[in-house]
Amino acid sequence: MSDGHMQRTFHEAMRQRRTSLPANSLSLNGAKVTGSSLSEAKGLIADMLMNKELPGNVASCLRAVTMLLEQRPLPLNGLLNDFGLPSVVENPYGGESMVVGASKPRISNITFSTVTSATGLPTVPAEPNKARSSSYWKTEASPSNNNEHETPVDLLRKISVSRKESGTHVDTVVTTIDGQRYDTRELDTDPDLAETAVWSFPIFQMSRKHPQTILSRLTYNIFQQAELFRIFKVSPIKFFNFFHALEKGYWEIPYHNRIHAADVLHGCYYLSAHPVRSTFLTPKTPDSVLTPPHPHHQHSSIMSQLSTLELMALFTAAAMHDYDHPGRTNAFLVQVEDKKAILYNDRSVLENHHAAESWKLLNKPENHFIENLDPAEMKRFRYLVLEYILATDLKQHFEIIMTFTERLTEIDVQVETDRLLIGKLLIKMADINSPTKPYGLHRQWTDRICEEFYEQGDDERRRGLPITPYMDRGDAQVAKLQDSFIAHVVSPLATAMNECGLLPILPGLDTSELIINMEHNHRKWKEQIELENGGSYEAQITCNGGTAVNGVIEEESASTSDSPDPRRDSPLDSDLSQ
């Protein structure tokens, strides 16, 4: 068997693996052999044996090696708890208190059988500890002549569109159990879905065209981009049954609806798919089979470091994370002694409800698109989905940020707990991404959350309860609400991720567009507060120590909800047009 043929066989096996570590020979020097790595070796050999073109003598040798591999018990590691005294701030987006500045339990390298959930309650153990998958990016053929005048947006669109694969498992017309029809060929050519690689994804434009199916359509597109249908042999009919039933379970309320779920899903995809400049994500050796999603990029994407199982769990959790949301905050449900608050003992009430009810929906036989996972993968998938959803509770916000910043110098993407932490950061950033979008999109989301808050305020007034701050429609304080939310919630997370290089940066820019948009939007709210208070706006005011974009902010109307292009008024417009 020639060296070239053996190398092709190896890379083909790595391409097909869904539970393999990146092949990196240098990283094995002096490495401790664990049970998961031995299990991985056996699995990799099994995949190579599936190649029918493999010579008989080579196959016999591989089978002999498999018999020599023995599983060893995994070491148990302890937990080191270091508790400090917390300080408390009020969540401007819910009224409940959030712990800030508390030292949290320090977690050493542990297996997930000992980890508890974000609520502090035990979670189903995920044993045995599965090795992570290759989650590879296919290397695209380099263009024969590079277009030097190609804009960054065109480049991003190419990344999204070019990864279509012929002969996939999803190439038919699918009709769900309730009669909803999906033409996957039409989905593959939808011009709106071609924009998934762009941060200013036209979410409201798409929702007007497909008001009842926006979430399922976008989920299909992202699963296709990540090749999850092929890797996990996902049944198209069960996939569409579940995600259409899921989007139907979102209430017709202003903010926490299926459009928001789709927006969070898109945020997770964008943040994970594009290359980032984080040092702990950069391949440390030249022989890694993991390659960036586009040959022009020199940095790794987060997607290339997560396993495909972790990736599918992240995308699924994003779609599920606000299922059956009633348009009321946790604090409200606890105060009125709602049955959900009683059921979950006032702890992460909505997040527990979203996770439990959406998992019940997934477990229906007609919806169970994860049926081809083996038992260990199924436990691991469930664990990840629950952890990601529970992480969206803003009461966990600062604890997760502090955990990340304190572990920053020690983070290793080969460690499952660290990859889980990165996944939590992604879904949290995606969940509160509105202030990091171009102002037109941000303003529409602001109008929606305010209307939902006013509806809760109306309910509180009818019940004779004190009206939660910012929820009284007779005393609207939109600018103060957004200023507080950006300064105290969004900015700490975005800054932490940006400083360690976890936010994508467009070609031609020195800073992530998320940070540019956030500072731009924050300046506009500060300007409005100054005007409402009768003062003058200082042009050089900075956002949390940042600097003004281009020195000035252009004037515009108070609302852009009726704008034909809600993505306008971004400080990136002039950069992207060059």
Salt bridges, closest charged atoms under 4 A:
GLU12 OE1 - ARG15 NE 3.57
GLU40 OE1 - ARG17 NH2 3.32
ASP47 OD2 - ARG17 NH1 3.15
GLU53 OE1 - HIS5 NE2 3.98
ASP82 OD2 - ARG106 NE 3.64
GLU150 OE2 - LYS158 NZ 2.81
ASP154 OD1 - ARG157 NH1 3.94
GLU165 OE1 - LYS138 NZ 3.45
GLU165 OE2 - ARG230 NE 3.57
ASP178 OD2 - HIS244 NE2 3.29
ASP178 OD2 - LYS248 NZ 2.87
GLU186 OE2 - ARG217 NH2 2.85
ASP190 OD2 - HIS210 NE2 3.87
ASP190 OD2 - ARG217 NH2 2.61
ASP192 OD2 - LYS209 NZ 3.06
GLU195 OE2 - ARG157 NH2 3.11
GLU195 OE1 - ARG567 NH1 3.95
GLU227 OE2 - LYS138 NZ 3.70
GLU227 OE2 - ARG163 NH2 3.57
GLU227 OE1 - ARG230 NH2 2.64
GLU247 OE2 - HIS244 ND1 2.78
GLU252 OE2 - ARG258 NH2 3.00
ASP263 OD1 - LYS437 NZ 3.05
GLU310 OE2 - ARG380 NH2 3.28
GLU310 OE1 - ARG419 NE 2.96
ASP322 OD2 - HIS260 NE2 3.18
ASP322 OD2 - HIS321 NE2 2.94
ASP322 OD1 - HIS354 NE2 3.29
ASP324 OD2 - HIS353 NE2 2.63
ASP338 OD2 - LYS340 NZ 3.32
GLU357 OE2 - LYS360 NZ 3.25
GLU371 OE1 - LYS238 NZ 2.56
ASP374 OD2 - LYS130 NZ 3.66
GLU377 OE1 - ARG18 NH2 2.92
GLU387 OE1 - LYS424 NZ 3.31
GLU406 OE1 - LYS104 NZ 2.46
GLU406 OE1 - ARG106 NH1 3.56
GLU410 OE1 - ARG407 NH1 3.25
ASP418 OD2 - ARG407 NH2 2.81
ASP431 OD1 - HIS260 NE2 3.07
ASP431 OD1 - HIS321 NE2 3.13
ASP447 OD1 - ARG443 NE 3.12
GLU451 OE2 - ARG473 NH2 3.36
GLU452 OE2 - HIS256 ND1 2.52
ASP458 OD1 - ARG461 NH1 3.42
ASP458 OD2 - ARG473 NH2 2.94
ASP459 OD2 - ARG328 NE 3.24
ASP459 OD1 - ARG462 NH2 3.82
ASP459 OD1 - ARG463 NE 3.02
ASP472 OD1 - ARG461 NH2 2.90
ASP483 OD1 - HIS522 NE2 2.57
GLU556 OE1 - ARG568 NH1 3.82
ASP565 OD1 - ARG567 NE 3.47
ASP569 OD1 - HIS520 NE2 3.77
ASP569 OD2 - LYS524 NZ 3.77
